[in-house]
């Protein structure tokens, strides 16, 4: 680490002379080392797919949940620090329930994501805290149809047709930019996502245990069984 940089990375509230917040950049680096996950829209819904690496054969597979249920029509997948993700998932669930009780309608996914992003952004500008070391993909259905957003440690949000996070993000994004089609059905979209993950993880031993979930207007949130997921490999 250069001496000049050291002077600016000790406090989250201090910008470097070239306009950088080093602690936010370090948080993004934690995400880049995380497991690869992606979201992809199809004609009448949206899918989430994640690489579910099992680090030890002693770990109970059912205890490792990469895709998180938020509401009947909203789910999230994360990459980065698991504990940070858990806190934000709990916040998202509480926010979704409050909106549902207040308005009695489908949760507006964009509003939900903005509230989570606001929470993340606050931790980039106050002393005595650190940024959340996690990126999140939110997927679901609302009155506008299928929605897909990502949110990074800075609290930046964007809406996508397909998006990836984690260590294989760039490879997955490159593959999807070439192969993605807006009129795909659920089967085609999930198959394309699996192909993209396989290619991205080839140097890491391949995709061995994917976790898959879909959300559509008719089926709500559906998590594929292990048997269903394994058949797609």
C-alpha positions in Angstrom: 0.0 0.0 0.0 1.3 3.4 -0.9 2.0 5.8 1.9 -0.3 8.5 0.3 -3.2 6.0 0.2 -2.7 5.0 3.8 -3.5 8.6 4.9 -7.0 8.3 3.4 -8.2 4.8 4.0 -8.4 4.9 7.8 -11.7 6.8 8.0 -14.7 6.1 5.9 -15.6 9.8 5.7 -12.3 11.0 4.1 -12.0 11.3 0.4 -8.6 10.9 -1.2 -7.4 13.8 -3.4 -8.5 11.9 -6.5 -12.1 11.5 -5.2 -11.9 7.9 -3.9 -13.3 6.4 -0.7 -10.9 3.5 -0.1 -13.1 1.7 2.5 -15.9 1.5 -0.1 -13.4 0.1 -2.6 -12.3 -2.5 -0.1 -15.9 -3.5 0.5 -16.3 -4.0 -3.2 -13.2 -6.2 -3.2 -14.9 -8.4 -0.6 -17.8 -8.9 -3.1 -15.4 -9.7 -5.9 -14.1 -12.6 -3.8 -17.6 -13.9 -3.1 -19.6 -16.6 -4.8 -21.0 -15.9 -8.2 -24.7 -15.3 -8.6 -26.9 -13.8 -11.3 -30.4 -12.7 -12.0 -32.1 -12.9 -15.4 -35.5 -11.8 -16.7 -37.7 -14.0 -18.9 -41.0 -13.3 -20.7 -43.3 -13.5 -17.7 -40.9 -13.6 -14.7 -37.4 -13.5 -13.3 -34.9 -16.1 -12.1 -32.1 -16.1 -9.6 -29.2 -18.6 -9.8 -26.2 -18.9 -7.5 -23.1 -21.0 -7.2 -23.6 -22.9 -3.9 -20.1 -24.0 -3.0 -19.8 -26.6 -0.2 -16.5 -25.9 1.5 -16.6 -29.1 3.6 -18.4 -32.4 3.4 -19.2 -32.0 7.1 -21.5 -29.0 6.4 -25.2 -29.6 6.2 -26.2 -28.5 2.7 -29.6 -27.4 3.8 -28.0 -24.8 6.1 -26.5 -22.9 3.2 -29.1 -20.7 1.6 -27.8 -18.4 -1.1 -31.2 -17.2 -2.4 -33.3 -15.5 0.2 -37.1 -15.2 0.3 -38.3 -11.6 1.0 -41.9 -11.7 0.0 -44.2 -13.9 -2.1 -43.1 -11.9 -5.2 -39.6 -10.7 -4.1 -36.4 -12.6 -3.5 -32.7 -11.7 -3.2 -29.3 -13.3 -3.8 -26.1 -11.9 -2.3 -22.3 -12.1 -2.6 -19.7 -11.0 -0.1 -19.8 -11.1 3.7 -22.6 -13.5 4.8 -23.2 -11.8 8.1 -23.6 -8.4 6.4 -26.0 -9.9 4.0 -28.1 -11.4 6.8 -28.6 -8.0 8.4 -29.7 -6.4 5.1 -32.0 -9.4 4.2 -33.8 -9.0 7.6 -34.1 -5.2 6.9 -35.6 -5.9 3.5 -38.1 -8.4 4.8 -39.2 -6.0 7.5 -39.6 -3.2 5.0 -41.6 -5.4 2.6 -44.0 -6.4 5.4 -44.5 -2.8 6.5 -45.3 -1.7 2.9 -47.7 -4.7 2.4 -49.6 -4.0 5.7 -49.7 -0.3 5.0 -50.9 -0.4 1.4 -52.4 -3.9 1.0 -50.9 -4.4 -2.4 -47.9 -5.9 -4.2 -44.6 -4.5 -2.8 -43.1 -1.9 -5.1 -39.7 -3.5 -5.7 -37.9 -0.3 -6.8 -39.0 1.4 -3.6 -37.9 -1.6 -1.5 -34.5 -1.6 -3.2 -34.1 2.1 -2.7 -34.7 1.8 1.1 -32.1 -1.0 1.3 -29.7 1.1 -0.7 -30.3 4.1 1.6 -29.3 1.9 4.5 -26.1 0.8 2.8 -25.3 4.4 1.7 -25.5 5.7 5.2 -22.7 3.4 6.2 -20.4 5.2 3.7 -20.6 8.6 5.3 -20.5 8.3 9.1 -17.5 7.9 11.3 -17.2 4.8 13.5 -18.8 2.4 11.0 -17.7 0.6 7.9 -19.5 -0.1 4.6 -21.5 -3.3 4.2 -19.2 -5.8 2.4 -22.0 -7.2 0.2 -23.7 -6.7 -3.1 -27.3 -7.8 -3.6 -29.5 -8.7 -6.5 -33.3 -8.2 -6.0 -35.7 -9.9 -8.3 -39.5 -10.1 -8.4 -42.8 -9.1 -9.8 -44.8 -6.0 -9.2 -47.4 -3.9 -11.1 -44.8 -3.1 -13.8 -44.0 -6.8 -14.4 -40.7 -8.6 -13.9 -38.1 -6.4 -12.1 -34.4 -7.0 -11.5 -32.0 -4.7 -9.6 -28.6 -4.8 -8.1 -27.2 -2.8 -5.1 -23.5 -2.5 -4.3 -21.7 -1.5 -1.1 -21.9 2.2 -2.0 -25.7 2.0 -2.1 -25.7 2.4 -5.9 -28.6 0.7 -7.6 -29.3 -0.2 -11.2 -32.1 -2.1 -13.0 -31.2 -4.8 -15.5 -32.4 -7.4 -17.9 -29.7 -9.7 -16.6 -27.0 -9.0 -14.0 -24.2 -10.9 -12.1 -22.3 -10.3 -8.9 -19.3 -12.1 -7.2 -16.0 -13.5 -8.5 -17.3 -14.5 -11.9 -19.3 -11.3 -12.6 -17.3 -10.1 -15.6 -17.3 -13.5 -17.4 -21.0 -14.0 -16.8 -21.9 -10.5 -18.0 -19.8 -10.9 -21.1 -21.6 -14.2 -22.0 -25.1 -12.9 -21.3 -24.5 -9.7 -23.4 -24.0 -12.0 -26.4 -26.7 -14.6 -25.7 -29.5 -12.9 -23.8 -32.9 -12.6 -25.6 -35.9 -10.8 -24.1 -38.5 -13.3 -25.3 -37.1 -16.3 -23.5 -39.3 -18.5 -21.4 -38.4 -19.7 -17.9 -36.8 -22.9 -19.1 -34.6 -21.1 -21.7 -33.6 -18.4 -19.3 -32.5 -20.8 -16.5 -30.6 -22.9 -19.1 -28.8 -19.8 -20.3 -27.9 -18.8 -16.8 -26.5 -22.2 -16.0 -24.4 -22.1 -19.2 -23.0 -18.7 -18.2 -22.1 -19.8 -14.7 -20.5 -23.0 -16.0 -18.3 -21.0 -18.3 -17.4 -18.4 -15.6 -16.5 -21.0 -13.0 -14.5 -23.4 -15.3 -11.2 -22.4 -13.8 -12.5 -22.8 -10.2 -13.6 -26.4 -10.7 -16.9 -25.8 -12.4 -20.5 -25.4 -11.3 -21.4 -28.3 -9.1 -24.3 -27.3 -6.8 -26.4 -24.5 -8.2 -29.3 -22.9 -6.3 -32.2 -21.7 -8.5 -35.4 -19.8 -7.8 -38.0 -18.2 -10.0 -40.7 -15.7 -9.5 -43.6 -15.2 -11.9 -47.1 -13.7 -11.7 -48.7 -17.2 -11.6 -46.2 -19.2 -9.5 -45.0 -16.6 -7.0 -41.6 -17.5 -5.4 -40.4 -21.0 -6.2 -37.2 -22.5 -5.1 -36.0 -25.4 -7.2 -35.3 -28.6 -5.3 -31.7 -30.0 -5.3 -32.8 -32.7 -7.7 -34.4 -30.2 -10.1 -31.2 -28.0 -10.0 -28.8 -30.9 -10.5 -30.7 -32.2 -13.6 -29.9 -28.9 -15.3 -26.1 -29.3 -15.0 
